[in-house]
Every structure is written in structure tokens, then in C-alpha cells.
Amino acid sequence: MNAYIDTAVIFIFSAFVLSIGLLFARTGRNLKSFFAGGEAVPWFIGGLSLFMSFFSAGTFVAWGSIAYKHGWVAVTIQWTMCLGAIVTGLFLSPRWRATGNLTAAEFIRERLGENVQKIYIGIFTLVSVFIKGSVLYPVAKLVSVSLGFPLFECTIVLGIFMIAYTAVGGLWAVMVTDILQFVILSAAVFILLPLSLGKVGGFEAFTQQVPDDFFNLLNGEYTLGFILAFIFYHIAYIGGNWTFVQRYTSVDSPKSARKVAFLFAALYFISPMIWMLPPMIYRVLNPDLVGLDTENAYLKICQTVLPPGLLGLMLTGMYFSTSASANTTLNVVSAVFTNDVYRGFINPAATDRQLIRVARLSSWGFGLGMIGIALMVPAAGGIVEVVLSISAISGGPLLAPPLWALFSKRLNGRTTFWITLIGLSVNLFFKILAPMLLHFKLTRSVETIVGIGLPLVLLLAYELYARAKGKIAPEYLQYLETKAKRTADALAESPEEALEVKKQNRFGMQVIAGALVFVALILLILSFLTTSGVVVTRLISLAILLGALIPWQAARKILAA
């Protein structure tokens, strides 16, 4: 009976999220509205969506595993994301918005040339599909283990659901469901934490039963060098990943783009301290997990303390966090393919209707690829190894050169190509060939330092050389002309188009308000069915209901602005 209640909660929320995505089926009139929300998305919506885009069940599985084994250092690692976002807000996100480009790939074509863009599109698509496919695996594993469903079928069904509303509704469907998923996940964690602490006799009793080094900022293989390298990596990743760039380009101004990054930073300062405590607490309840079994620590604490219904809510939050991360990537990969491959190279004269059709079909194609990758993750050594290794290999070479080009007028396409090629080759050598041929393997810290440091050193060396020679990249001069023309075209936008954008945004805010009311009602119902956590569940339900007034009031003000 317990499994039936949890399964029902998952299916109810899943059906509701899918129906919300389908509500936006008719809002995508052109690529600008489908992929960039008409470049008028409210900054706080963009910030919450960016936060959820970074989050996934892999956060619970990968960082939860580290929290179980090493304690507070899992929080320290995630604080590097906060620092990366602060730097992004100060320097990078406003620059991206000021370019006026729909996608990062479009900027790369205009600033560094078509050849570089083609290479980057290939690498970005491969890496994105692989990483987001890999994080679909852990949530399928969580649902499979918790409810007794076969892992293979779980992966396919959950993946298809994830693809469906992204392919239909575009960016607004992604962002609205991101907000809903953020609320569900936060509600589940705020219920889980007090129940977990109660199980071990309170916070003081918990701290007295853990290893002496459990609350150290650094622990195990996660040294100061690793943390410093991860800070630089996250500056590049949060500031330059094409998925996140879309959040900066879809708001109305560089100032709003800065706010998007700062909201992300605030959330990633607070949330790790709350979300990493449950697997740390489970170390007290069961200190015997070893190897890949430590990836189940978060699930085990949920199964231990959450009553029927609330366990389903937590699983829903974990799945939706993965869905939020993966569907954002789907939206961006589809945007790049449609805008920069199909319209850029295959059919420059395509109509808006043709482009939207290609956008939806490509979402399905890339999404099915993610499902295939998810099915292969167990053979790759687990989610921690997959995510950290891919990040170390591709992060620096792929992200650093375009970010440098935002500020440099000297970097050219040829130099970018060679720096990217050298960076990827060196990283792949140390990750794959050196262990096989030389029986030598870099530590996690050095691997990350080399991955992000080498491209930066090469970029700085070329910048100093070009400055000494007085060189200006010809691509930069061409980019200035293209940017001026785009700015003029933007100023010529018709009043009718501006009105349609406002209507779309008002509709999105109204849907968010209605979705929050629905979540509040479901939580209230669960509070009558659950055997523990009744008071906290009802309080959270009330808080969400009151929170629905914020988007509702914002919707009323949009057309009046």
C-alpha cells in the first residue's frame, strides 16, 4: 500500500507538469519567443530556472555520496558554484546580454568564425547529451530501487516524459516547470531535514557521533588545490556554458542578466548547507556503505525517515530536478541545431513554422540520445566519475576561449581552434592514455587544475603576444558591424511583437501562480495521509500558497508596464 501511495504522488505531479508544458504549445511564434522568451523573461524567473538547470538527481547521488563519506566538504565543493556565479554576475552575464545574440553558438560564429562554430557545436552537443544522459541514470535508479520497477523501463519512461514538454513548449515551458520543480524539491527537503535530525536525537547528538574531521572544509581527495581549480572551472562553466548563457540572453537588459547570476549565487550559498545534511546524518544511522553503494545514501535516509506519500514527494523532487537540468540542455541544444545549423547552413530561408517544427523534432532526437547514454552509465564507473571526468576534460578547452572573446579584440578563430585542440588533447591523454600506457593517473585536484588552467595560460600568452604586435583580429572588426546591425533591427521591433511578448510573459506568470496553488493543495492532502511530519508539511503548504501571490501580482503588472 505504501508503494501505491508514493507511486500515485509521482504520477500526479508528473501528469501535472506535462500538462503545464503542453499549455505553452502555441506560445512559440518564432525562434526568439520559443528559445529566448522574447528576450523579456523576468530576472527572478531566469535566476530560479538557472538554479534548477544546474541541479539534478546527480546532485543527490554524486554530492550526497561525498557528503556521506567525507562530510561538510560536499558543501564546500558546491560553494565554488556560488563564487563562480558572483564572478559571472559581476563580469560575464551582462556581457552576454549585451551581445544581442540568441545563442552562444551564434556569438561564436560572428566573433570567431563559422569553422570554429562548427567545431564547438559538435563538441558541445556531444558533451551536453553525454552529461545530461548520465544524470538521467541516477534518478531512474532512485525510482527503480524505491518502488521496485525495472531500471531499464524506468529510464526510458522517465526520459520520454522529460522530453515531451520541452519539445512542445520551448523556453517558457522549461522555465515554468523549473519553478514548479524548485518548489516541490525544496518542500521535500525541508520536510526531510527535521525528520532526519529527529531520528538521530537532534543536531547536537548528530555532531557527537560523526568522525572528528566530518565538518572540515576540506577532506579526502578534495584538497585546497581541487577547490581552487573548481572555482575557476565554475567561473567558466556558469559564465560560459551555452545552457546558462541562454538565461542571460533571455532577460531584458544587462542589469537583469547580472541579477540572474546573483540570485543563483545566493541560492547556491544557502541550499548546500540544507540539502547535504541528510546523507551526512545517514552516516550515523548506517556507517557501513562502501564503494558505489555510497551513491544510495540520500535514498536510504529518505526511505528510513519519510512516511508514505512524502517519500513519493522526495522522489518526485529528485526526478524533477534532473528533468529541469536535462530539459534546459535539450532546449539549448535544439536551439543551437535549429538556429545555427539548420537555419545557418541547411536552410537559411526557412520560415518560422519550419524552424519551430525542426526545433521540436530535434528536441526529440537529442532527448532519445540522452536516454541511450543513461542506459550505459553503470559501465562507466558511476555518476561521480562520469560527471567530474567529463567536466575536467572538456570544461576549460570548450568554455574558456569564447569567454575570453567577450573581452578581447585580439583573439581570432585560428588561435581559438588550436587552443581548444591542445587543451582537449592534453586532457584526454592524461585521463585515458596515461593510465593505460604509462600507468600514471592524475589526482582529482591536478586533473581539474590542468583542465581549466592550460587553456587560460595559452589564451593569456596569445593575448600578450598579439598586444605586443599590435594585432586586432579581423573577426572582431566584422563582429562589430554585425552587432550594430542587430541592434538597429532590435530597435525596429514592431509594437505588435512587443505586445505579444508581454502577453506570453503574463501567461507564464499566471501559470506559475496556478501551479503553486496546486502544489500547496497536494501537500495539504498529504499532511492528512502521512504518519509523521504533519505540522511541517502543513506549514510548507501554507507558505507555498502565500507564495503564489507573488507571480499573480507580477502578471497583473506586466501589461500595465
N, C-alpha and C positions, 0 to 999 in steps of 0.2 A: 504493500500500500504506500509506503514511504517513497519508493521509486516512482510510483504513478504520480504522486503529488509533484515531485521535483520535475519529472518529465513534462507534466502539464504546464508548470510555470515556464519552462524553456520554450515550449511550443506557443504558448500565449504571447509571450514577449516577441518571439521570432516572427510570428504572423503579424503582429502589430507593427514591428519595424519594417517588414516587407511592404505592408500596406501604405506606410508613410512614404517609402521610396517611390511607390507607384503613383502617389499623388502628384509627383513632380514630373510625370511623363510628358506633359505638354508645356513645361516651362522653358525648355531648351529651344529657342528660336534660331540661334546661330552659335558658332563656337565660343564667342565671347560670353554669352549667357550660360552655355552648357558647361564650360570649363572654368570660367572666371567669375561667375555670378554677376556679370555685367560690370565688374570692377567696382562694385559698391557694397560689398558684404560688410556688415558691422564688425568692427575690430574685435569685440569681445567674443563674437561667434567664431571668427577666424582663429582667435587665440585658443579657445576651448577645443576647436576642431584640430588645431595643430598639436595640442597636448595629446589628444586621443590618437592622432595619427602616429605619434611616437610610441604609444603604449600598445601592448598586446599581451596575450596569454604567455608569450615568451618572457615577458617581464616577471610574471609569477613563477614560471618554471625556471628560467635561467638565473635571474637575480634572487629568486626565492631559494634556489639551490645554494647560491653563495651565502645568503643570509643564514641558512641552516648550518652550513659548515663553518663559516668564518665570522658571522655576526654583523656588527654595525658597518663593516667595510662595504657591504652591499648598498648602504645608504650613501656612503662616501662616493662610490662609483657613480651613483645617479645624481649626486650633487654636481658632478662635472657637466651634466647636461644643463643645469641651472646656470653655471658660469658661461657655458657656450652660448646660451640664449641671451645672456646680458650683453656679451660682446656683439652678438648678432644684432640685437636691438639698437645698440649704440652706433654701429658702423655699417652693417651689411643689409638688413631688411629694408631700410629707407632707400638704399642704392638700387636694390632690385625693383622696388615700386617705381622709382624714377626712370628706369629704362623704358617703361611703357610696353614691355614685351608680354605676350600671353603665356609663354613658357620659357624655362631656362634654355631649352634647346634652340628656341628662336633667337635669343640673345647670343648664344654661341655661334650660330650661323652668321648673324650680322656683324659680330665683333671679331670672330676668329676664322670665319670662312666655312664653306659647305663641306670641305673634306674633313675638317676637324669635327664638324657637327655629325657627320655620318658615323665616324668612329665612336663618338661619345654616345650617340643614340644606341648603337649596337651594344656597347659596354653597359650603359645604364639599364637598358631593357633586360639584358641577361642577369645582371646583379639584382635588380629590383624583383624580377619574377622569382629568382632563387631565394632571396632573403624572405620575401613575404610568403612564398610557398613553405619555407621552413618553419615559419611561426604559425602556419595553419595546423601543422602537425601536433604541437603540444595541446592545443585546445580540443582537437579531436580525441587525443589521448585522455584528457581530463574527463570529457563526456563519456567516452567509452568505458573507462575504469569505474566511474561513479555510478553509471546507470546500467552497465552490463551489456552495452551494444557493441557489435563487432567494430574494431578500429578502422578497417578498410572502408566499410559502408559509412561510418561516421564522418570520415574525412571527405568523402565525395558529397554527401548530403549537405554538410555544413559549408563546404566550398561553393556549391551551386547556389545555395541561399545567399551567400556573401556577394556573389557576382550579380545576382538578379537585379537588386535595386540600384546598384551602381551603374549598370548598363542602361537602365531605363531613365533614371532621374538626373544624372550629371552631378555637378559640384554641390548644388543646394541639397539634393537628396543625401549626398555623403555628409555634409555638414550638419544637417538637421538630425540625422540618425547618430552622428557623432555626439551631439549634445545629449540626446536621449541615452546613449550608451554610457556617457560620462556620469549621468545621474544614477543610472542603475548600478554601475560599478562602485561608485562612491557610497551609495546606500548599503550595498552588500558588505563593503569593507568596514564601514562604521558600525555595522551590526556584529561583524565577526570579531573585531578587536576586543570589546569589553567581555564577550563570551569567552575568548581565549584567555584573557587575563584572569577571569574568574575561575577557569579550570585549573590554573596553577597557584591560586591563592593570592592573586594581586601582583602589582608591579614589583613591589619590594621583594616578595618571595621569589619572583621570576629572576631578578637580578642576582639573588644569592645562590641560585642553582646552576648558573651558566659558567663556562670556563672563564678564567681570570682575564683573558685577552679578548673576550667576546664583544666588548664595547670599544675596542681600539679603533681609531680612524683607519688604520692600515693593518692588514693581516694576510698571512699566507703569501701566495704569489702576487697579490695585489699590493705592490710596493708604491713608494712615492714616485718613482720613475713611471710606473704604469699610470698612476693618477694624473701626473702632469701631461703625459702623452695623450691620455684620454681627453683632457681639457682641450688640447689643440685639435684633436680629432673631432670633438663635438662642436667646436667653433666652425670647422669646415663642414661638418655634417648638417648641423642645424642651419647654418648660414648658406650652404650651397647645394644641399640635396634637392633635387628637382621637385620632389613631393612637397617639401616645405616652402620652396620658393613660390609655389602656386598660392600659398596662403598669404604671402606678402604682396603678390601682384593682383590679388582679387579684392583688396580693400581700396578705399577711395583716395588715399594720399600717402606719401612717405611717412607722415606723422602717425597715421593709423597703422602702417606696417611696423613701425617701431613699437607701438602698443601691443601688437600681436605677439611679438617676441618677448616683451617684458611680462605679459600675462603668463606665457609659457614658463618663463623663468621662475615666477612666483609659485606656480603650481608644482614645479619640479623641485622647489626648495622644501615645500611643506609635505607633499604627498609621500615621498620615500620614507619619512620618519613614521608615518602611519601604516603604510602598506607592507613594509618589510618586517614589522614586529611579529605578525602571526607565525611565519616559518621559524623565526628566532625562538618564539615560545615553544614551538613543537620540539625543538632540540631538547627541552627539559622533559617533555612528555615521553619522547622516544629518541634517545641518542644513538640508536643503532643503525640508522640508514647509512649506506655506503654506495660509492660509485654512482651510476645513473639513477639509482633509487632516490638520491637526494633531490632530484628534479620533481619528485612527488610530494615534497614536504608541504607545499601550500595546500594541495588537495587533501593530504592526510589531516591537517589541522581543521580544514573545513568539515570533513567527514566526522571528526571527533566531537566538535562542539556545536555545529549547526543542526537545528532540528529540520524535519521535512518541510519543504516549501522554501525555507531560507537557504538551504543547500542548493536548490534549483536556482534561486536568485543569484547566488555567488557564481555558479557555473555559467549562468546567462551573462553576468558581468564579464567573466573571463572570456567567453566566446565573443561577446560584442566588442571587447577591447581589441581582440585580434581582427575582427571584422572591420573595425574603424581603421586600424593600421593598414590592412590589406586593401580595403576598398579605396582608400586615398591613393595608394600606389597604383591601383588599377585605373583610377580616374586620370592620373598624371601620365602613365604610360600610354593610355589611349589618346590623351591629348597630344602627346608628342608624335605618336604614329599618325594621327589624323591631320594635325596642323603642319607638322614638319616633314613627314614622309609622304603621306597621300597628297595633301594639297601642295606641298613644297616640291615634290619630284614626280609624282604619278599623274595627278590631275589638277593642275593649277587653276583651271576654270570651273572647278566643282561648285555646284550650288549649295546653299545652306542645307537643304534637305538631304542631298547626297552626303555631305560632311557629317551630319548628325547620324545618318544610317551607318556610315563607316565607324564613327565613334562608338556606337553601341555594339556593333559586331566585333570590333577589336577588343572591347572590354571582355566579351565572352571568350575570345581566343586566348588572350593573355591570362584570364582567370582560370581557364582549364589547364593552362601550363603550370600555374601555381599549385593546383590540386595534384598534378603529376609529381612535382617536386616534393610536396608534403608527404607523399607516399614513400619517398626514398630517404627521408631524414634519418630513420633509425640506423641505416647502414653507414651514416656519415659521422657517427660518434656522439650523437646527442645535440640538443639545441644550443647549449653553451658554446661548444666547439664550432658549430656551423656559423652562428651569428658573429662571434668575436673574430674568427678567422677570416671570413669574407670582408668584414669591416676593416681589418688590418691590411688585407691585400689591396682592396680597391678604393678605400676611402680617400687617402691622400692623393694618389695619381688622378682620380676622377674628379674630385671636388676642388682641390686647391687652385689649378690653373684658371678656371672660369671666375673664381672669386678674386684672384689676382687681377684678372682682366677688367673687373668692375672699377678698379682704381688706377690701373696702369695704361698709359697710351703707347707703351713701347713693346709690350708682349704681342707677338704675331702668331699666326696659325702654325707655321712650320716649327717654331720653338715649342709651342704647346704640344704638338704631336710627339716630339722627341722626349720631352719631359714626362709625358704620360706613359709612353712606351718603356722608357728606362725605369720609371717607378714601378710599373706593373711587373716588368721582367725581374727586377731585383726582389720584389716581394714574393713572387711566385717561386723563385729559386730557393729562397730561404724557407719557404713554407712547405714545398713539395720535394724539390730535387736534393737540397742539402741533407735532409734526414735520410733519404734513400741512398745517396751516393757517398756522402761524407760522414754519415751517422752523427750529424750535428744539427741541433734544433735550438732556435732562439727561444728565450724565455718570453712569456706573455708581455712583459714590460718592454723588452728590446724590440720584439716584433711590432708592437704598436708605435714605438718611437721611430723605428726605421720607416714604417708605412707612411706616417704623416710627415716625418722630418725631412726625408730625402727630397720629395718634390718641392718643399719650401726652400731648401738650400739651393736647389737648381734654379728655381724661379728668382730668388734673390741674386744669385750670381749673374743670371742673364740681365736682370734689371740694371745692375751696376755696370755691366759691360755696355749695354745699349745707351745708358745715360752718358757714359764716358765718350762714346762715339757720336752722341747727339742724334740717335736714331729715333724716328717716330714710325710706328707700324702703319703701313698703308691701309690695313684693315680698319684701324682706328679712325682714320680720316673718312673712310667710306661709311663707317658706323655713325659718325656724327651727322652726315647727310640723311641717312635713313631715319635716324631718331627724330630729326627736325621735321621730316615729312609726316611721321606718325603722330607727332604732337599736333601738327596742323590738322590732320584728319580727325583726331580726337576732339578738337575744339569745334569741328564742324558737325558733331553728332546732333541728330535731329531731336527736337523736343519730344516727338512721339516715342523714340527709342528710350530717352531718359525716363519717360513716364512708365514705359513697360518694365524697365529695370526696377523702379520703385514699387510697382505692383508685385513683381516677383519677390522682392525682398520682404514686403509686407506679408505676403502669403507665407513665406518661410517662417517669419516670426510668429504668425498665428498658429502654424502647425506645431512649432516648438511649445507654445503655451498649452495647446490641447494635449500634446504628448505628455507633458509634465503632470497634467491633471490625471491622465490615465495611469501613469506610474504611481502617483500618490494613492489612487483608489485601490490598485492591485496590492500595494504594500499594506494598506489598511485591512483588506480582506485577509492577507497572510497573517496579520497580527492576531486574528481570531482563530486561525488554524494552528499556529505554532505553539510549541510547548515551552519555549524559553525565548528571551529577548523581546517580550511583548511590548514593554514600555518604550525601549529604544526604537523599535520598528514603528510604533505609532508616532513618536516624536519626529522621526525622519520623514514619515508620510506627511505630517503637518508642514514641515519645513519645505518639502518639495511643492506642496500645494500653494503655499505662500509665494514660493519662488516663481510659480507660473505667472504671477502678476507682472514680473519684470519684462519678459518678451511681449506680453499682451499690451502693456503700456507703450513699449517701443514700437510695436506695429501700428498703434494709433497715431504715433507721431511721424511716421515715415512719409506719408503723402502730404502731410502738412508742412514738411520741411521744404 
